[in-house]
Amino acid sequence: MTAGSTDRTLIGTSVLAARELISPVLADGGIGLIRRGGPEDADSIRAFVCALSPRSQYFRFFASVAPPSTALLRALCGVTGSADILILTDSGNAVIGHAMAADALAADGRLETNIGLVIGDEWQGRGLGTTLLDMLVRRAARRGVRALVLDVLPANDRMRGIIARRWPDAPAERTRDALVIRPPIGPAAAGYPVTLPAIIGLPPDRAARNAATHAGGSRAPAA
Ligand SMILES: CC(C)(COP(=O)(O)OP(=O)(O)OC[C@H]1O[C@@H](n2cnc3c(N)ncnc32)[C@H](O)[C@@H]1OP(=O)(O)O)[C@@H](O)C(=O)NCCC(=O)NCCS
């Protein structure tokens, strides 16, 4: 597969209503799946983390984490705590994205949730990360969560842009390492749209940006 080709482009979604899951439809005819993750996904999640570039590991975990420690793997599988875990698999059932929301009571008594997500390098910039984020937000609102907590490294322009475009007025504080951004979400976010027009097809400018981003030795997606 050549860099920037669109045969893995997300061209639409179909909602599996009964399970509230979303099945991303890819332009190669493959159908991925976004579903709850759990302990049974440990091996696949470990393989996914090990394949992440150092940059993606750093942006997500603030450290090099491959191979993941037992404690990290347990957290990513939702074994520890009570996080909402979503995983995205490709049509070959390999994990290509992971997102989690861990709820906690804030000092003011509100329920807030700490969000973490990462998309496999060769799949980034195709609308998948924002789809997972939108799903996490909607599910969190349904649980009564009233604020998100996003720890973002200052150099992570992509994630900062995603947050700023969605929640331009969200309060942010700078810690030693990161920006901690706390977008409030209201009950209306429970109906937050997941099937966004922006993820239907790959706009030419994003395709060009993908080509530039993935040129020069990135791995092609597994078939
Ligand atoms: C951040 C991340 C989760 C986003 O997922 P993604 O699938 O790449 O993002 P999407 O394609 O859904 O959305 C891309 C957004 O970034 C913008 N974007 C796309 N390519 C970009 C690029 N090369 N540079 C900057 N912005 C870009 C798009 O305009 C879009 O923003 P919009 O929806 O507000 O218009 C993903 O890139 C990733 O895993 N990065 C490494 C780990 C990480 O940073 N995790 C977040 C920790 S808080």
The ligand as a Tripos MOL2 file, in Angstrom:
@<TRIPOS>MOLECULE
LIG
   48    50     1     0     0
SMALL
NO_CHARGES

@<TRIPOS>ATOM
      1 C1         -4.6320   12.2920   19.0590 C.3       1 LIG1
      2 C2         -5.2690   11.1110   18.3550 C.3       1 LIG1
      3 C3         -5.9740   10.2150   19.3540 C.3       1 LIG1
      4 C4         -6.3270   11.6610   17.3680 C.3       1 LIG1
      5 O1         -6.8680   10.5810   16.6470 O.3       1 LIG1
      6 P1         -6.8640   10.6420   15.0450 P.3       1 LIG1
      7 O2         -7.6070    9.4770   14.5520 O.co2     1 LIG1
      8 O3         -5.4670   10.7960   14.5800 O.co2     1 LIG1
      9 O4         -7.6300   11.9860   14.8220 O.3       1 LIG1
     10 P2         -8.8570   12.2600   13.8200 P.3       1 LIG1
     11 O5         -8.4750   11.8820   12.4450 O.co2     1 LIG1
     12 O6        -10.1020   11.7020   14.3890 O.co2     1 LIG1
     13 O7         -8.9800   13.8100   13.9680 O.3       1 LIG1
     14 C5         -7.9510   14.5300   13.5240 C.3       1 LIG1
     15 C6         -8.1370   15.9240   14.0030 C.3       1 LIG1
     16 O8         -6.8590   16.4680   14.0030 O.3       1 LIG1
     17 C7         -6.7260   17.2600   12.8350 C.3       1 LIG1
     18 N1         -5.5720   16.6760   12.1690 N.ar      1 LIG1
     19 C8         -5.5270   15.6320   11.3290 C.ar      1 LIG1
     20 N2         -4.2640   15.4080   10.9460 N.ar      1 LIG1
     21 C9         -3.5100   16.3360   11.5680 C.ar      1 LIG1
     22 C10        -2.1280   16.6440   11.5870 C.ar      1 LIG1
     23 N3         -1.2450   15.9330   10.8410 N.pl3     1 LIG1
     24 N4         -1.6970   17.6560   12.3710 N.ar      1 LIG1
     25 C11        -2.5650   18.3820   13.1100 C.ar      1 LIG1
     26 N5         -3.8930   18.1400   13.1240 N.ar      1 LIG1
     27 C12        -4.3510   17.1370   12.3580 C.ar      1 LIG1
     28 C13        -7.9980   17.1640   12.0400 C.3       1 LIG1
     29 O9         -8.3250   18.4280   11.5120 O.3       1 LIG1
     30 C14        -9.0000   16.7030   13.0860 C.3       1 LIG1
     31 O10        -9.5090   17.7500   13.8300 O.3       1 LIG1
     32 P3        -11.0710   18.1290   13.8240 P.3       1 LIG1
     33 O11       -11.8520   16.8460   13.9850 O.co2     1 LIG1
     34 O12       -11.2650   19.0450   14.9840 O.co2     1 LIG1
     35 O13       -11.2610   18.7580   12.4910 O.co2     1 LIG1
     36 C15        -4.2250   10.2970   17.5560 C.3       1 LIG1
     37 O14        -3.6090   11.1150   16.5990 O.3       1 LIG1
     38 C16        -3.1820    9.6520   18.4500 C.2       1 LIG1
     39 O15        -3.3590    8.5230   18.8700 O.2       1 LIG1
     40 N6         -2.0810   10.3740   18.7410 N.am      1 LIG1
     41 C17        -1.0270    9.8270   19.6330 C.3       1 LIG1
     42 C18        -1.5230    9.6440   21.0540 C.3       1 LIG1
     43 C19        -2.1780   10.8830   21.5970 C.2       1 LIG1
     44 O16        -1.7730   11.9910   21.3350 O.2       1 LIG1
     45 N7         -3.2240   10.6650   22.4040 N.am      1 LIG1
     46 C20        -3.9280   11.7280   23.0660 C.3       1 LIG1
     47 C21        -3.4440   11.8260   24.4910 C.3       1 LIG1
     48 S1         -4.4600   12.9590   25.4000 S.3       1 LIG1
@<TRIPOS>BOND
     1     1     2 1
     2     2     3 1
     3     2     4 1
     4     2    36 1
     5     4     5 1
     6     5     6 1
     7     6     7 2
     8     6     8 1
     9     6     9 1
    10     9    10 1
    11    10    11 2
    12    10    12 1
    13    10    13 1
    14    13    14 1
    15    14    15 1
    16    15    16 1
    17    15    30 1
    18    16    17 1
    19    17    18 1
    20    17    28 1
    21    18    19 ar
    22    18    27 ar
    23    19    20 ar
    24    20    21 ar
    25    21    22 ar
    26    21    27 ar
    27    22    23 1
    28    22    24 ar
    29    24    25 ar
    30    25    26 ar
    31    26    27 ar
    32    28    29 1
    33    28    30 1
    34    30    31 1
    35    31    32 1
    36    32    33 2
    37    32    34 1
    38    32    35 1
    39    36    37 1
    40    36    38 1
    41    38    39 2
    42    38    40 1
    43    40    41 1
    44    41    42 1
    45    42    43 1
    46    43    44 2
    47    43    45 1
    48    45    46 1
    49    46    47 1
    50    47    48 1
@<TRIPOS>SUBSTRUCTURE
     1 LIG1         1 GROUP 0 **** ****
